[in-house]
């Protein structure tokens, strides 16, 4: 993250993407130690969703649908 933040070409994109922080889903969101480590390593807020496993499955299903509709998948 530090390297990305230093690159002038991508600095505005990184700043905008991380303005609200990172959202953790899946089993990683159930581990407070991982969340604390991410905060220390990334230097941005880390949020845990209310139902981490459900969110991971929902996101995976949306990605699968999008991939199946993509022209390169045909």
matplotlib code that plots the C-alpha trace (Angstrom):
import matplotlib.pyplot as plt

x = [0.0, 2.8, 4.3, 1.0, 0.4, 3.8, 3.2, 1.8, -0.1, -2.2, -2.2, -5.7, -7.2, -5.7, -6.9, -10.4, -10.5, -9.4, -11.2, -13.8, -11.5, -11.5, -14.3, -13.5, -15.8, -15.6, -13.8, -11.2, -13.8, -14.4, -10.8, -10.3, -6.5, -6.6, -8.6, -6.2, -3.2, -4.8, -5.4, -1.7, -0.4, -2.7, -3.1, -6.8, -10.0, -11.0, -14.7, -16.3, -19.6, -22.5, -22.8, -19.3, -19.9, -23.1, -21.4, -18.6, -21.1, -23.2, -20.1, -18.9, -22.3, -22.4, -18.8, -19.8, -22.9, -20.8, -18.2, -20.8, -22.2, -18.8, -18.1, -14.7, -16.4, -18.2]
y = [0.0, 2.4, 1.9, 2.5, 5.7, 7.0, 6.6, 9.9, 8.2, 6.0, 8.1, 9.6, 6.2, 4.6, 7.5, 7.3, 3.5, 3.5, 6.5, 4.5, 1.6, -2.1, -4.5, -8.0, -10.9, -14.6, -16.5, -13.8, -11.4, -13.7, -13.3, -10.1, -10.6, -10.5, -7.4, -5.7, -6.8, -5.4, -2.0, -1.9, -3.1, -1.0, 2.1, 2.4, 1.5, -2.1, -3.0, -6.4, -7.2, -8.4, -11.8, -12.5, -15.9, -14.9, -11.9, -14.0, -16.4, -13.6, -11.9, -15.2, -15.9, -12.4, -12.8, -16.2, -14.7, -11.8, -14.2, -16.4, -13.3, -12.0, -12.2, -13.8, -16.7, -17.9]
z = [0.0, 0.8, -2.6, -4.3, -2.3, -3.4, -7.1, -8.5, -11.3, -9.0, -5.8, -6.5, -7.3, -4.1, -2.0, -3.4, -3.1, 0.5, 1.7, 3.5, 4.4, 3.7, 4.2, 5.4, 4.6, 5.0, 7.8, 8.0, 9.3, 12.3, 13.5, 15.4, 15.3, 11.5, 11.5, 13.9, 11.7, 8.6, 10.3, 11.3, 7.9, 5.7, 7.8, 6.8, 8.7, 8.4, 8.7, 9.4, 7.8, 10.1, 8.4, 7.0, 5.6, 3.9, 2.4, 1.0, -0.6, -2.1, -3.5, -5.0, -6.6, -8.1, -9.5, -11.0, -12.7, -14.1, -15.4, -17.1, -18.9, -20.0, -23.7, -23.1, -21.3, -24.5]

ax = plt.figure().add_subplot(projection="3d")
ax.plot(x, y, z, "-o")
ax.set_aspect("equal")
plt.show()
